[in-house]
Amino acid sequence: RATGVHAGENGHNPIDFVHAQTPAGEALAIYSSAQALSTHRPGDRPMALDFRTIGLTALVETGGRIVVNPGTDAVLLPRPAVAALAQGDEWLPAWRDEALRELLLAEAIAACPAIVDVEIAYAGDGLTRVVVSVDRASFAQGADASAMKETLSAALNALGANPRLIASADRVEIAPVLR
């Protein structure tokens, strides 16, 4: 822009993206149609943008959260999905990733022998729930029960800090269940 036809121009005006509050935090708002936009923001004009541009903007401005059609029919796109799509990658949700479940189960059993199973489920609003099944018989009364509770607590904390789980889920809830 120093020389030529466009010398001295500053280019296009910056785009002000719409933000909306969600249970997971602030998200970039996008709309599936001009009608959905006019329902939520009357008078605004639609602007077609490549999703990579939107996704990269969301990663910078909202930590990767995007909500489609904010309002009654809102759909929150999880941060890992936005990051994958912004980079042109495929996204596998944590609750459908069997290899992740097996990894968490192996780590959990190695850390605490009372753990018998791990299930990963989508709990809504960007929350991934890791249900950890614990053998009820392992928690008999006495000194052994107290030690087992400490071991279980350490194992649950380690599961929540697993880098692969953190990378594949926006928000994580660890839920131990006695079986």
C-alpha positions as CSV (number, residue, x, y, z in Angstrom):
1,R,0.0,0.0,0.0
2,A,3.0,2.3,-0.2
3,T,2.9,2.6,-4.0
4,G,0.4,1.8,-6.8
5,V,-3.4,2.2,-7.1
6,H,-4.1,1.6,-3.4
7,A,-1.2,3.8,-2.1
8,G,-2.2,5.4,1.2
9,E,-5.3,3.3,1.8
10,N,-5.8,1.6,5.1
11,G,-7.7,-1.3,3.6
12,H,-11.1,-2.6,4.8
13,N,-12.7,-1.5,8.0
14,P,-12.2,-4.1,10.8
15,I,-15.0,-6.5,11.3
16,D,-16.8,-6.4,14.6
17,F,-17.9,-9.9,15.4
18,V,-21.0,-10.5,17.6
19,H,-20.3,-12.1,21.0
20,A,-22.9,-14.0,23.1
21,Q,-22.8,-15.4,26.6
22,T,-23.1,-19.2,26.9
23,P,-22.8,-21.6,29.9
24,A,-19.2,-22.2,28.8
25,G,-18.3,-18.5,28.7
26,E,-18.3,-15.8,26.0
27,A,-18.6,-17.2,22.4
28,L,-18.5,-15.8,18.9
29,A,-22.0,-15.7,17.5
30,I,-22.7,-17.0,14.0
31,Y,-26.0,-17.5,12.2
32,S,-27.2,-20.3,10.0
33,S,-29.3,-17.9,7.8
34,A,-30.3,-14.3,7.3
35,Q,-33.6,-15.1,9.0
36,A,-31.8,-16.4,12.1
37,L,-29.7,-13.2,12.2
38,S,-32.6,-10.9,11.8
39,T,-34.5,-12.7,14.6
40,H,-31.6,-12.2,17.0
41,R,-30.2,-8.9,15.7
42,P,-32.8,-7.0,13.7
43,G,-31.2,-4.5,11.3
44,D,-27.9,-6.3,11.0
45,R,-26.7,-7.4,7.6
46,P,-25.4,-10.9,7.0
47,M,-21.8,-11.3,5.9
48,A,-20.5,-14.6,4.4
49,L,-17.1,-15.6,5.8
50,D,-15.0,-18.7,5.5
51,F,-15.3,-20.9,8.6
52,R,-11.5,-20.9,9.0
53,T,-11.6,-17.1,9.4
54,I,-14.4,-17.4,11.9
55,G,-12.7,-20.2,13.8
56,L,-9.3,-18.5,14.0
57,T,-11.0,-15.3,15.2
58,A,-12.9,-17.3,17.8
59,L,-9.6,-18.9,19.0
60,V,-8.2,-15.5,19.6
61,E,-11.2,-13.6,20.9
62,T,-13.2,-16.2,22.9
63,G,-10.8,-19.0,23.5
64,G,-12.3,-21.0,20.7
65,R,-16.0,-20.9,21.5
66,I,-18.6,-20.4,18.8
67,V,-22.4,-20.4,19.3
68,V,-24.6,-20.9,16.2
69,N,-27.9,-19.0,16.3
70,P,-27.7,-17.6,19.9
71,G,-31.1,-17.7,21.5
72,T,-33.7,-20.5,21.8
73,D,-32.1,-22.8,19.2
74,A,-28.5,-22.1,20.1
75,V,-25.8,-24.7,19.4
76,L,-22.5,-24.4,21.1
77,L,-19.5,-25.6,19.1
78,P,-16.9,-27.0,21.5
79,R,-13.4,-25.4,21.5
80,P,-11.6,-28.6,20.2
81,A,-14.0,-28.7,17.2
82,V,-13.5,-25.1,16.4
83,A,-9.7,-25.5,16.6
84,A,-9.7,-28.5,14.4
85,L,-12.0,-26.9,11.8
86,A,-10.0,-23.6,11.9
87,Q,-6.9,-25.6,11.0
88,G,-8.6,-27.8,8.4
89,D,-8.4,-31.0,10.6
90,E,-11.0,-33.5,11.5
91,W,-12.5,-33.5,14.9
92,L,-13.3,-36.6,17.0
93,P,-15.4,-35.8,20.1
94,A,-14.0,-37.1,23.3
95,W,-17.1,-39.2,24.0
96,R,-16.7,-41.0,20.7
97,D,-12.9,-41.5,21.1
98,E,-12.5,-45.2,22.2
99,A,-8.7,-44.9,22.3
100,L,-9.0,-42.0,24.7
101,R,-11.4,-44.0,26.9
102,E,-9.0,-47.0,26.9
103,L,-6.1,-44.7,27.8
104,L,-7.9,-43.1,30.7
105,L,-9.1,-46.5,31.9
106,A,-5.6,-47.9,31.8
107,E,-4.1,-44.9,33.6
108,A,-7.0,-45.0,36.2
109,I,-6.6,-48.7,37.0
110,A,-2.8,-48.3,37.3
111,A,-3.3,-45.4,39.7
112,C,-6.1,-46.9,41.8
113,P,-7.1,-50.6,41.8
114,A,-10.6,-49.8,43.0
115,I,-11.4,-48.2,39.6
116,V,-13.2,-50.8,37.3
117,D,-14.4,-48.7,34.4
118,V,-14.3,-45.3,32.7
119,E,-17.0,-43.9,30.5
120,I,-16.9,-40.6,28.6
121,A,-20.2,-38.8,27.8
122,Y,-21.4,-35.5,26.5
123,A,-23.3,-33.7,29.2
124,G,-24.5,-30.7,27.2
125,D,-23.4,-27.0,27.0
126,G,-19.8,-28.0,26.1
127,L,-19.4,-30.2,29.1
128,T,-17.7,-33.6,28.8
129,R,-18.4,-35.9,31.7
130,V,-16.0,-38.7,32.7
131,V,-17.8,-41.3,34.8
132,V,-15.4,-43.3,36.8
133,S,-16.8,-46.6,38.2
134,V,-15.4,-47.6,41.5
135,D,-15.7,-51.0,43.2
136,R,-17.9,-50.5,46.3
137,A,-16.2,-53.4,48.1
138,S,-12.8,-51.6,48.0
139,F,-14.1,-49.1,50.5
140,A,-14.6,-51.2,53.6
141,Q,-14.3,-49.5,57.0
142,G,-11.0,-49.0,58.6
143,A,-7.5,-47.7,57.8
144,D,-7.5,-49.4,54.3
145,A,-10.6,-47.4,53.3
146,S,-9.0,-44.1,54.2
147,A,-5.9,-45.0,52.2
148,M,-8.0,-46.1,49.3
149,K,-9.9,-42.8,49.3
150,E,-6.6,-40.9,49.1
151,T,-5.5,-43.1,46.2
152,L,-8.8,-42.7,44.4
153,S,-8.7,-38.9,44.9
154,A,-5.1,-38.8,43.4
155,A,-6.3,-41.0,40.5
156,L,-9.3,-38.8,39.7
157,N,-7.1,-35.6,39.8
158,A,-4.6,-37.3,37.4
159,L,-7.5,-38.2,35.0
160,G,-8.7,-34.6,35.0
161,A,-5.2,-33.4,34.2
162,N,-4.6,-35.8,31.3
163,P,-3.3,-33.7,28.4
164,R,-5.2,-35.7,25.8
165,L,-8.5,-35.3,27.6
166,I,-7.9,-31.5,28.1
167,A,-7.1,-31.1,24.4
168,S,-10.2,-33.0,23.3
169,A,-12.8,-31.5,25.6
170,D,-13.9,-27.9,26.3
171,R,-14.9,-28.4,29.9
172,V,-14.5,-31.7,31.9
173,E,-16.3,-33.0,34.9
174,I,-15.0,-36.1,36.6
175,A,-17.8,-38.1,38.3
176,P,-16.9,-41.1,40.5
177,V,-19.7,-43.6,40.9
178,L,-19.7,-46.6,43.4
179,R,-20.7,-49.9,41.7
